[in-house]
Amino acid sequence: MTEEQKQRVAVFRFGIIHDFVGATRLDFGERERLLREKCARKWEIPCSNQTRLSRSTILRWVVLYLKEGGRLESLYPRGRNDSGTSRVLDQETGLALAQLRRQLPGLTVPDLIKQMHERRLVTDGIGLSLSTAYRFLHRHDLMGKQPSPVDRRKFEAELPNDLWQSDVMHGPMLSGDKRRKTYLIAFIDDHSRLIPHGRFYLSEGTACFMTALSDAVLRRGLPRKLYVDNGSAFKSRQLEYTTAALGIALVHAKPYQPQGKGKIERFFKSVRTRFLPGFKGDTLDEINEAFELWLDEEYHQRSHSSTGETPFKRFTSRMECLRPAPDNLRDHFRKTVRRRVNKDRSVVVERRLFEAPVELIGKRVEMLFFEGSPEQVEIRCAGKSHGLLRQIDLHVNSQVKRDKNGQVELSGDGACESGRLWEGA
């Protein structure tokens, strides 16, 4: 199993057990009820054709996670081999199949599969057989011709930072060097309606969302759950891994059912009707300065119609239950890839060629970097950091020679520059 597959399995397992290992204490009856619900439900388990979880399996994951001090690595699969197992539907094909079924509920399953292929909705390399489609539709209660009524109830988190909702709102076009579209990435605390972080960006992609989440956690602490949509930024492997490593349960809204995100949508409505009409600036910095001022002086200080309190007062009234951000918070937002160092000391990260220390030749190493600055890569081996790597300068390396004992000899004009590469390596 690859490292990425192990991470996916560990993130899934954390999503199962987060109710039992979070800060909120459960009484015996509530714990048993949750266990029964999780055992009775069908799951899409990564790298497995199983759909059910046993009570003993869930409790074993809880024990492993707590024994290792809440480390996500404790949930990695051990000694497992998935070769030879059938490949299940990927996420994109599954979403397309569910949407098409809702659009054409009277269509038979064979005709549904035919439509999927004719509309080119099946991912290349995925086999959408009749049995696979039947299993998927049964698992998601999509076999009936008429949709079943959905039991929707209002809810509110019990404490601050129990649950955050997040989404992206399309903002105004702003000028500057050139006219660009903006996107408001915001988080709302479900209990208090406080906005832990809200800012306009020039993209709604993963990198901007991860930056926004980092700023939100740094300012207001760690939420226990994060409720998001199914956009590409919210389904990224980086977000799944980062939230699980921080002990945050990542919860996705059901596709095509946005009703669960009512609180963040109502906030966006306030932004459109109360903030944007009064904004007179032209640049990204100006809109963010004005937006932060509006949040602090108006939105957070105004009584909310649902709670009867101001968001700021309701959030700060229970400060004792907040989890602060860890000291190494930024490390959790770095992307991690694993490589083996080549015999010539080279290693490739994001299509860039780097040079590793001599003692790491042939070893498996971890490379950590921020997606926004892939040129700054830290290298680790067996949990020990070996500092930042430098990109290979092929011109300088052509002037590096070694004596009969393998020691580096420098020649030519590149000697001075080469001497600064991995001194002491």
Secondary structure, 3 states (H helix, E strand, C coil): CCHHHHHHHHHHHHHHHHHHHCCCCCCHHHHHHHHHHHHHCCCCCCCCCCCCCCHHHHHHHHHHHHHCCCCHHHHCCCCCCCCCCCCCCCHHHHHHHHHHHHHCCCCCHHHHHHHHHHCCCCCCCCCCCHHHHHHHHHHCCCCCCCCCCCCCCCCCCCCCCCCEEEEEEEEEEECCCCCEEEEEEEEEECCCCCCCEEEEECCCCHHHHHHHHHHHHHHHCECCEEEECCCCHHHCHHHHHHHHHCCCEEEECCCCCHHHHHHHHHHHHHHHHHHHHHCCCCCHHHHHHHHHHHHHHHHCCCCCCCCCCCHHHHHHCCHHHCECCCCCHHHHCCEEEEEECCCCCEEEECCEEEECCHHHCCCEEEEEEECCEEEEEEEEECCEEEEECEECCHHHHCCEEECCCCCEEECCCCHHHHCCCCCCC
